[in-house]
């Protein structure tokens, strides 16, 4: 049986929730209407311990079981992306320039589905903490919730989360012990020289050639400073300078995204990036200022909890539909802050073929929601048995 019968019985209701959320996307910490919708559903389920205003619009709701036991945290992110939707769906975003292009509407729906079931049955000993988090895409809402003390305040012992995966077969789960998603840092380098006429470069100090040299040089960090089996990425994604073909500009900037799994490798990348930029600037006679944003850490599953989560997934979808040692992802996720505080695991759930994440044609597959809701519910019943 792929999903719990009771959860399957209100799959249509879950579809309605999800499509309402999809029509009304909100960004970053400004998830006011989304939070109000979630709170209303939770109260309909008979959940009374609801704490709002965490990380501005986040929610922590508690479901008490039928006996004493630890607290299991289940997390769903709530925010959308600044993208114009092109799906043409009848439930497409009503807000120009915003859409749920990463499936957080589906994540909320899966957790609401599990909440409804768990509130009805309470077939567990302990407490479930439902963590509805804003600002995963931008702002680090997971970090803010942790800094505001949710783990200690609600005595959370373990924490779990799911992300949907387009083009993974519907209902298939993947996870892995240890690092599953990379850290992400962003470097913005501003290079200043001496501008002038393009016909007289000898009278100028050209920031353009210095930027070109820096971009080429930072690409040597990974193949020449990082052990070949320690995966890492440095991608220069923006270069901005100049106004006309006959003007050597005064300044220019370039931006890089920098990703790794190992904290020591992450620190090495930062060190070498600064050294190479400074050395290249000296060689070309320019000045260079580096704004290095230390972003989300790597998402690292604890080993025992990853194996436990995979065993629960197999009960939902079967042995052949669960990859317990999947490849790691170079994308990042602020659920990492919660996993730094508590043991737990992050999984991917297949939603079948379709446009990829962050694409304007992306849409969450409503058929996947009962799988995710059933996973959350079954995990609680197995982790907190009566």
N, C-alpha and C positions, 0 to 999 in steps of 0.2 A: 504494500500500500504506500504510494509515494507521499501522500500528505495525510494529516489527521482528518478523520471524517468530519468532526465538528468544524474545523477550519474550512474544509472544502465546502461545507454547507453555506457559508457566508462569503464565498468568493465573489459573488456579484456585488455585495455590499462593499467589499474591499476595492473592487474596480471603481465604484462610485467615489469612494474617498480619494483614490489615486488621481482620478481624472479631475476632480475638483481642485486638488492641489496643483495639478499640472496647469490648469487654467489661470491660476493665481500665484505665480512665482514671486518670491521675494529674495533680496540679495543680502549677503553678509550677515550682520547682526540684526538687520531690520526685518526680522521674520514675525512681525506682530500678528498679522492675520493668520499665518500658518500656526503659530502657537495657540491662538484662540481656538482655531478649528480642532487642534489636537486636544486641548483641554476639554472642549465640549464633548468630544468622543469619549475621553477617559471617564468623564462624569457619567455619561450614559451607561458605561460598562459597570458602574458602581464603585469606581476607584475614587476614594476620598482624600488620600494623602498625596496631594499634588502641590509641588513647590515650583513657583514660576519666577521669572525675572532673573534666572541664573545665566550669567554671560549675556545679560540684557534681555534676550528673548528665549533662552533655553528653559527646559522643563525637566524636573526629576519627579517621577511619580512612583509610589511604592505600592506593591501588592503583597499583602501578608498571606503566607500559607497557613496550613493547619497545624503547625508545630514550630518549635524553636529550631533555628538553623542559621547558617551564614547568609550573606546578601550577595546575589549574583547581579551584576550590571549588564544591561543590554542596551546598546547605543545605536541611534539612527541620526544621520545628519539631515538638515532641513532646508538648506539654502539652495538657490538656483544660480544661473550664470548670466552674464550680460551678453546675450546672443539673441538675434532675431530668428524666430522659429520658422522653418519651411516645411514642416510635416504635412500641412494641409488637413490635419485631423480636426474633427468637429469639436474636440475639446482642447484645441491648441491654445497657447498662451494668449490671454486677453491683454497683456501688458507689453507694448512695443519695447524691443530691446532687452527683454528678459525671457528666459525659458529654463525649464528643468531639462538641461541637456546632459546631465550626469546621473539622472535617475534617483535623486534624493527624494522625489515624490514617492517613488516605489519603496525606498528604504523606510520612510515614515509609515507607509501603508503596511509593510510587513511587520513592523514593530507594533502598530495598532492592532493588527490581526492577532498577533501573539498575546497582546494585552487583553483583548476581549476574551480569548479562550482561557487564559490563566485566571482572570478575574471571575469567570464562571465556575471553573473546576476547582481551583486552588488545591490541586492534587500534588502538593509539595510541602516540605517542612523548611521554613526559612522565609526569605523575602526576595522579591524581584525589584530591582531599581531600573525603571525605564528612563533612559537618558536621551532626550531629544535635544540635539545640539545645533546651534546656528554656526554660520561662518566657517565651514570647512574649506570652501573654495578660496576664500580670501579673508584673512583676519585671525585665523587660528583659534576658532571657538573652542576647540578641544583643550587647548592650553589654558584658555581663560577659565573654563569650567574647573579644570584641575587646580589652578591658582586660587579659585574661589572656594576650594576645599571640598568638592563634592565627594571625593573618595573617602576622606576621613569623616565628614559630616554624616554621611549615610552608611558608613562602615562597610563599604563595598570590598568584597574579598577577591572576586574575579570579575573580568569584564570581557565582553564579546561583541563583535560587530561583523556586518556583512556588507559587501559591495557587489552590485550587479556587474555582469560581464557579458557584453554583447558578443555574439558569434561563438560563445561557448554553448554547447547544447543545452536546451532548456532543462532545468532541474539538476544539472551537474554542478558539483562543488569542487573547488580547488583550495588548497592551503599548503603550508609547509611549516615545520618547526624552525625557529630562528628568524632571521630577517626575511620579510616577505615583500616590503616596499622600501624604497630608498629614502635617505635624507634629501632635502632640497635646500640649497643656498643660492642666493642671487648676488652677483657682483655687477655694479655699475661703475665704469671707469671713465672719468672725465680728464681728457688730455688737453693741455694748454700750451700753445707755442706762440709764434708771432705771425700774424696774418699779413697779407699784402697782395701784390699783383701776381697773377699766375705766370707772367712773362719774366719775372725777376725773382725766382725762388732763392737765389743766393742772398737776397736781402731779408728773407723770411726764415722762420723756424716752423717747418711744416708738420702739423699734428697728424695729417692723413697718413704719411708714410710711417710715422711712429705707431699709429693705431694698427696699421696693416702688419707691422712687425710683431706687435704685442699679440694680436690674434693668432698669428702663426706660431709664436713661441709658446703660448699657453697650451696649444694642442700637443706639445711634447711632454707635458706633465704626466699624463697617464701612461704612455708607452715607456717613459724613461725614469719615472719616479715611483710608480705603483706596481706592486707585484702583479704579474699577469693574471693570476687567479682571483684577485680582489677586484670585482667589477666596480667600475666608476664611469662617470660621464662628465665631460665639460663640453657644452655647446654654446658657441657665441651666436646669439639669436637676433641681435640688433646692432647696427652701426649707423650713427647719425652725425653728419657734418656737412658743411659747405652750403653755399647759396647760388653760386654761378660758376660757369666753366672757366672763367678767367680770374677767379679770386681764390687765393690760398686762405683757408679759414683760420681764425684765431684758435678755435676750440673744436673738439669733437668728442663723442662718447661712444662707448660700446658696452653691451650688456651680455652677461653669460649666465646660464643655469648650470649648477654644479651639483652632482648627485653621487652618493656612495651608500654602502651598507654598513661598513665598519667605521666606528667613531674615530679610530686612529687614522684611517685613510682620509676621512673627512677633514680632520685637522691638518694632515699633510697637504691636501689640496689647497686649503686656505693659505698655508704658509708659502707654498711654492708659487701660488698665484700672485701674492703680494711681492715676492722676491723678483719674479720675472717682470712684472709691470714696472717696478722701481728700477731694475737694472736696464731695461729697454728704454725707459724714459731718460735715464742718464746718458745712454749711448746716443740718443737722438737729440739731446739738448732741450727736451720739453719737460714740463711738470705733469704729474699724473696723480689724481686723487681717486682712491678706491673706496666706494661705499659697499661694504660686504655685509649683506643681510644674512644672518645665521638663522635659517628657516626651520621647517619641520624636521625633527630627527627621523631616523629610520624606524619603520614599523617592525617591531621584533616580537614574534610570537614566542611565548614560553613553551617549552617542549611538551610537558605533560598536558597542558591545556589544548595545544594544537592537536595532539593525538586524540584527546577526548572529544574535541569538536568534530574531528574527522569520523570518529566512531558514531556520533550522533547523526552526522550527515548520511552515513551509510544506511542507517535505519530509515531515513526519509527517502533516499533515492537509489539505494542498492550499491553493492560493492563496485560495479563497473562504472558508476557515475561519480565516483569520488577519487580525486588525485590528492593523496596525502603528502606528497613530496613534489609539488609543482615548481615550475621555474619562478624565480623571483621577478618582481616588476620594478622598473626604474622610475615609475611614477611615485608620488608621495601622498601622505595621508596624515591628518592631524589626530587621528585615533592613536597615533604613536605616543602622544603625551599621556594618554590613559594607560597604555601598556608599559610605560616607564614607571608608573606608580603601582600597578597591580599585575599579577599574572593573568593571562587571557590569550585570546586568539582572534585573528581576523581572517575571514574567508571570502572567496569570490563565488557568486552564484550565477550560473549560466542562464541567460534569458533568450537564447536562440539567435538566429540571424537578424542582422539589421545594421543601421548606421552606428559608428563608433561613438564612444563617450566624447562629449564636448563638440559634437558635430550638430549643425542646425537641423539636420533631418533625424536626429536620434529620438527614440521614444521607448520608454520602459514597456516591456511586455507584461500585461496584467496577469497572464497565466503563470508567471514566475512568483507572484506574491504569496500564494498558498505554500509554496516550497519554503520560502524564507520564514514565514510565520510559523510553520510547522517545525522548522529547525529550532527556532528560538524557544518554542513551547516545550518541545521534547528535551532540549538541552537543560532547561530548568528542572523538569521532572526527573531527569537522570542525575543531575548534579545535586539536587535537594530531595532525595527520596523520603517518603513518609516512613 
